[in-house]
Amino acid sequence: MNKQLKYWLHAAMIAAIYAVLTLAFRPISYGMIQVRISEALTVLPFFTTAAIPGLAAGVFIANLMGPYGLTDMVVGTLATTLAALFTSRVKYKKLAPLPPVVFNAIMIELMLYYLFLGTPDQISLWLIIFWVGVGQVIACYGLGYPLLLLLEKYKQRIF
């Protein structure tokens, strides 16, 4: 198979899986307290750079159908793209889930704080950082790291 075609097929499959998982688990995929099951896929740039555009497209599609509109489509996609770029440069597998945790805890938290600013609850910035961070740790280390270990066994056949 043509190498470039294989690259874009991997990217498209990753995008589709990310979007489907996010939407399938919609009740826990959006909001200040969230665990996006699809964020487990953010370890994939450790194996292939095709995951960078794949994750970016998947997040964009999932956020296109999410409750926060254009703001989430832009900020969420940017956060995931930056995290994927950093993950692709990580040398130690134990650190592969870290960039998505950090980028999302900061960028998504700022977006949610901005979106909810002025609500009667006056939600604490630090509380949002905590909850988004906890959700990311669960998804990226609790689900993503075991996925990374599993894929490592089969990477020659998959990637």
Secondary structure, DSSP 4 states (H G I P E B T S, - for coil): --HHHHHHHHHHHHHHHHHHHHHHTHHHHSSSS---GGGGGGGGGGT-TTHHHHHHHHHHHHHHTSTTHHHHHHHHHHHHHHHHHHHHT--SGGGTTHHHHHHHHHHHHHHHHHHHTTSTT---HHHHHHHHHHHHHIIIIIIIHHHHHHHHHHHHHH-
